[in-house]
């Protein structure tokens, strides 16, 4: 076999290997990213279901409270519209519940607190009235006052057992109500009942896929034609898929154009290709060092003015782009988007590795699990954006406090996990107390103190990540039970 054939084969095989390895790594990173996005979307849908359930429960409670009042029952019995209007106004605008109607047992409207001048008409034929007048609580989709609404109706009883009328609480299914359900999730919601126009929370953004959401919380009233949850475009995937396409084109180029060019030119330019061959042969190792290879190719292209220098520089440029995209993918797959600390998936891997290392070396290992105290009150009082700000600030305090001593990540919701290799329980408790103090004395953009409760656990022989975190959780529960804003060790 002639020398230029040997050089040609030797040059091409490493190129195929490095591009194949690059394709494999890109595909793997893409798959991990897609799995992470899918998990995030499942969590968002679960949050949406929870919000729908909570909203419906709040409506049921409001209807029950309105109907259970003895004064309200006497007002219904006496057709006291003024009292009923005053009583009902106390419950209006409670997160979308902006319609309340009181009726007597004949269906005549005694009061509309949301529209005090309108009363005296009849709702006798309305299904929600009929159900409540029959003595049962109603939760259903119906049209009322010209608007498709969620309606909760309940009987009004005098002395707790004598029916005298009904009360209906209604929340029209409007874009603003749907936007309330999906706020902070990045999702969009479309609701289309049979025979009624669709309502949607869309704000003009682009969405790539949707999920059918079964309205399983309500089984009564107007049936749903469709309830759709839309997911936003994953913009991070656009440059990644573009890179994937470019790599495929690059493979086609190297398989067709480059071998032909090399074959024609090697006989006159053998020496430059020989030098290039030495660098490329290193790619035959399956654990090829892509940064090292790129630096070698860049150095080789700078030494020569031969035409092969352009090929060398092009390969180095592709490898550099590949390294950057892989680094971006790896960072995205292990980082929590809101707090910019490690996510649950990455923390699981870190904890598994350090626990194995600790078991092998005998070095101590501790974990801290902390939870923001009364975080739901922060969201309820200041809104979810303020709550997100508290989470970000807390993560920054954690990262600054722990520093190089360990790893910090978001465990889920308002919980964070700190992994402290080489630290026993005593040192871990000191770090936990330092974190607790820094959070307590931190400056947050809300007008209330922010505190955390922390559970601490040291790894024991035979521990798994699950048992270790479970003991730390026990410490957290203990800290909560003892009054919050404190640290507590988990029981062994």
N, C-alpha and C positions, 0 to 999 in steps of 0.2 A: 504493500500500500504506500502510495506516495506521501511525502511529508505533509504537503498542504492538505491532503485528505485527513490525515491524523490531526492536524491543527484544527481543521474545520470541525471535526467530530468532537474534539476535546473542548472547543470553545462553545459549541452549541449545547452540549449536555448540561453544563453548569447553568447556562442561561435558562434552559427549560426547568431545571430544578429550582432555581431561585424564584422564578415567576410562579411555578406551581406552588411553592411554599408560601409565597406572598398571597396567591389566590386562596389557599387553604386558610391562612391566618385572617384574611379579610372576610371570608365566608363565615369563619368561626366567630369573629367579632360581630358581624352582622346578626348572626343567630342569637348571640348573647344579648345584643341590644334589643332585638325583637322580643325576646323572652322577658327582658326587663320592662319594656313598654307594655307588653301584654299583662304582666303582673300589676303594673301601675294602673292600667285601665280597669282591671278586675276590682282593684281596691276602690277606684273612683265610683264604679257602678254600685258597689256595696254601700259606699257612703250615700249615694243618691237614693238607694232603697231605704236606708235608715232615715234620711231626711223626710221622704214621703211618709214613712210609717209614723215618725214623730209628729209631723204636721197633722196627720189624720187623728192621732191620739189627742193632740191639743184641741182640735175641733170638737171631738167627742166630749172631752172634759169641759170645754166651754159650754156646750149645749147642756150637759148634766148640771153644771153650776147654775146656769140661768134658770133651768127648770126646777131646781131643788130648793130655791129660796122660798121661804114661807111668805115673805112680803110680796114677792113676785106672783105667787099663786093667788094671794088675796086680790092683788091688782088685776090679774086676769079674770078672776071671778067677778070683780066689780067693774070690769072694762075701764080701768084707770090707765088711759093711754099715756098721760104725762109721766106717771111713775115708771111705767114700762120703758118709755123712751129714755128717761134718765138712767135707769138701771142698765139697759142694753148698751148705751153709749160707753159705759165703762169698759166694755169688751170689744169695741170696734177697733179696727186697724191693728189687730194682733197678728202681725205677720201674714197679711193677705185675707184674713177673715173680716170682710168689710160689709157684710150684709147680715142683719139679724131681724127675724120676724116673729111676733107673738100672735097667736090666734086663739079663739075660743074653740069649743068642741064642735061647733057648726062650721068651722073653717073660716070665719070672718076675721080679717086681719085687724087686730087691736092696736098694734104699734109697729112701726118700722124705725128703729132708732137711727138708722143711716139716712132716712128720709122722713122726718117727723110729720110732714104735712100730708103724707099718704097713708090712709087707713080706711077701713070700712069695706074694702073689696073682699072677695072670697077666694080661698085656696082649697075649697072643699074637694075638688077633683084632683088636686095635686097628689101624686103617689107618696111623697115624703110626709105630707100632712096625714094621709090615710094610715100610714104605718105608725106614726107617733100617736095619732088619736086612738089607734088600736092597742096602745099600751106598750109598744116596743121601741127600742132605740133604732134609729135609721142612719146608715152611712152609705151614701150612694152618689152616682153621677146623674144629675137631672138638670133640665133647663129651668131657670127661675128668673123672672123679670127680664126675659129676653136674652139671658146669658147662660151658656153652658157652665155648670158650676159643680164643685164638690159640696154636698149638702150633708150635714149631720143634724138630725131632728130628734127631739125627745119629748115625752109627755110632761106637762106641768101638773104637779099633784099637790093638792092641799092636804096638809098634815102628813105628807109623805105617801098617801095611799088613795086619795080621792082625785081622780082626773078632772081638771077644770079647763084644760087647753093644751096647746103645744107651743114649742119654741123651735125655730129653725135657724141654724148658723150656716151661711153660705160663703164660699170662696170662689169667685169666678176664675175659670181656667184661662188666664191671660198671659201674654208674653212676660210681663213683670213677675207673675207668680212662678212661671217656669224658670225664669232667670234666677229667682231666689233659690230654687231647688238645686240648680247646677252651679251656683256661685262658688268660685275658688277651685273648681275641679277641672276647668278647661273643656268640659263636655257641653253639648247642646241637646235640648230635648224638644221633641215634636209629639203633640198629642192630637189625634184626629178621631172624634167620636162618630158613630154612625149618624148620617144625616146632618152633620154640623161641620162648619169649616175648621180646618186645622189651626191649632195655636202652636207657636214655636218661639224658642228663646234665641233664635239665630240673630247674630249681629253682623252678618256679612262676611264672616271668616270662611276659609276653605276647610272642608272636612273630607277625610279619605274613606271612612267606613262607618257602619252603623250596626246597632244591636237592637233586636226586638226585645222590649221590656214588657213582660206580662204584668198588667195592672192587677196583681193577685190580691192586693190589700182590700179592694172593693169589688164585690161580686153582684151588686144590685144596681138597678137603674139603666141608663142608656149604655148599650154595649160599645166597646172601643173597636174602631176599625183598625187602628194601629197606634202603637206607642213606640217611638224610636229614640234611641240614644245615639248621638253622633260623636265620634272621636276626632280630635283635631289632627291635621297633617303632622306627621313626625318629620320636621324639617331637617333634623340631623341625618335622616336617611338619604336625602337628596344628594349631597356631595359623596356619600359613601357608595351609593349605587352608580353614580357617575364615575367614581374611581374604579369600580368593578368593571364597568363597560370599557374604560380605557385600558385596563389590564388585559381584557379579552382581545382588544384590538392590538395591543402590544404583543401578545402571544402570536396572533396571526402574522404580525410583521416579522417576528423572529423566526417563525416557521417557514415563511415563504421568501420574503425579500432579502433578509440578511444572509441566509446560506448561499443564495445565488451571488450576491455581491462579494461575499468572502471568497467564493470559489474562483471568481474572475480576477480578483485582486491579490490573492495570497502569493501567487508566484512572483509578483513584483514587490510585494510589501511583506515579506515573510518575517522579517525581524520585528517590526512593531507588533504584529499579531502574536509572535512568540512571547513577547513581554506581556501582552494582554492575556494570553493563555495561562500564564503563571498565576495571575490574579484570579481568573475565573475558575480554575480547577478547585480552588478552595470551597466553591459552592457545592461540591459533591457531597459534603458532610450534611446530613439531614438537620443538624443543629447549627446551621450556618449563622454566622454573626453578621446580620445585615448592616449595622452601622460600620463595623470594621471593613466589610467589603466595599461599602460606598466610599469610605475615606480612601481606600486603596485605589479604587477606580478614578476618583477625582485627582489623586496624586499622579497617577499614570497618564491621565489626559493632559495634565499640565506640563509633563516632561517632553511631550512630542508634538510636533506640528504636522505629523502625518495625518492622513484622512481618518485613520482608525481612532484618533483622539475624539472626533465628534461622536462616534458610536459609544466610546467609553463614557464621555460626558453625559450622553443621553441616558445610558443605563444608570449612572450615578444619580441623575435627576429623578428618574422614576423611583429608584430605591428610597431617595430622600422623601419624596411625596408619600410613598407607601409607609415609611416609618412614622411620618407625622399623622397620617390618618389612623394608623393602628394605635398610636399613643392616644389620640383623641377618643377613639372607640373604647379603649381600656379605661380611660379616665371617666367617660360617661357611664360605663357599665358598673362602676364601683362607687359612684358619688351620688348622694341624695341631692336632687335638683333644688329643693327649697333651701336647705341649710348649708350646702357645699361641704359637708363632712361625709364620711363613709356611709353607704347604705347598708341595709340588713344583709343583703346577699354577700357583700364584701366582708362585713363583720363576721359572718358565719365562717368564711374561709380563714380569716385572721385568727379567730378563736381556736379553730381546729388545729392550725399549724403551731401556735404558741403552746397549746395544751400538750401536743405530742412532744414538742421540744422540752417542755418542763418535765414531763414524765421521764424522758430519756436522760436529762442532765441532773434532775433533782432540784433545779432552781425553783424558787417560789413563783407563784402566779396568782394574781387576784383580779377580780372584775368588780366594777361598780355599775349598778343600774339605777338611774335616777328618773324621777317623774316630776314635771312641773305641778306645783300645788294649785288646785282650783283653776286649772287652765280652761275648763268649760266656761267658768264665769268670765274669764278674759274675753273669750269669743262672744259670749252672750252680751257682754256689756260694751265692748269696744269694737266688735266685728271681727270677721275672720282675717282681714288684712292685718289688723293690729296683732291678732294671734300669730300670724305668720311672722310678723316682725319680732315678736317675743321669741319664737323658735329660732330665728336666725341669730338674734343677739345672744341667746343662751348657748347656741352652738359655738359662736365666736369666743365666748367666755371659757367654755370647756376646752377648746383647742388651745387658747392662750395659756390656760392654767396647766393643762397636762403636758403640753409641749412635746419634747422628745422622750418623755417618760412612758408613753404608751400610745394607744390608738383610740380615737374618739369616733363614734358613729351614731346615727339615728336608728333606734331599735324599732320604732313604730309610733305614730301619733305624737304624743308629747313625751315619749320615753327616749332616753339616750343610754348608750352602753359605753363604758370605758374599760379597755383591756390594759392591764399593768403587768407586763412581764418582769420578773425579777423582784417583785414587791410582795412582801408578806402581808398578813392581815393588818398588822399595826401600822405599817407604812401606808397601806391602802386607805385605812381609816383617816390618816392624816391628810392624804390627798383629797379624800371625799369631803372632809371638813373645810379644806381650802376652797374647793369648788363651791360648796354650799355658801360659804362666806362671800365669795366673789360674786355669786349670783344675787345674794341678798343685798349686797352693796352696789350692784350694777345699776347703770342708768338705762332705763327703758322708756320708750316713747308712749307710755300710758300712765295715767294718774293713779297708780296703785303699786304696792310692793309686789315683786316677783320672787318667789322662793321655790326651792326644790327639796324633795325628800330623797334620800339616797340609801340603797341597800348595798352591803359590801360582803363579798365571799372570797375566801382563799381556796385554791384548788387542793383537793385531797387525792391520795392514791386511788386510782380506779375511776376518777371523775370523767364524765363526758361533758361536752359543751352544754347539753341540756340540763344535767344535774347541777353543774356549777352555776349556770344562770338561774336555775330554780331556787338555789339557796340565796343568791343575791336578791331574788324577788321576795323571798321570805323576809329578808332584812328590810326591803322597801315597804312591805306591808306593815312591818313592825314600826318603822319610822312614821308611816301615815297614822297608825293607830295611836301612837304616843303624842300626836299633835302636829305633825308635819314640820317642815323647815328644820330637819335634823337628819343625822346619819345613824344607821344601825347595822350591826353585823347580822348575817343570816345564820340560822342555827345549823350546827353540823349534824 
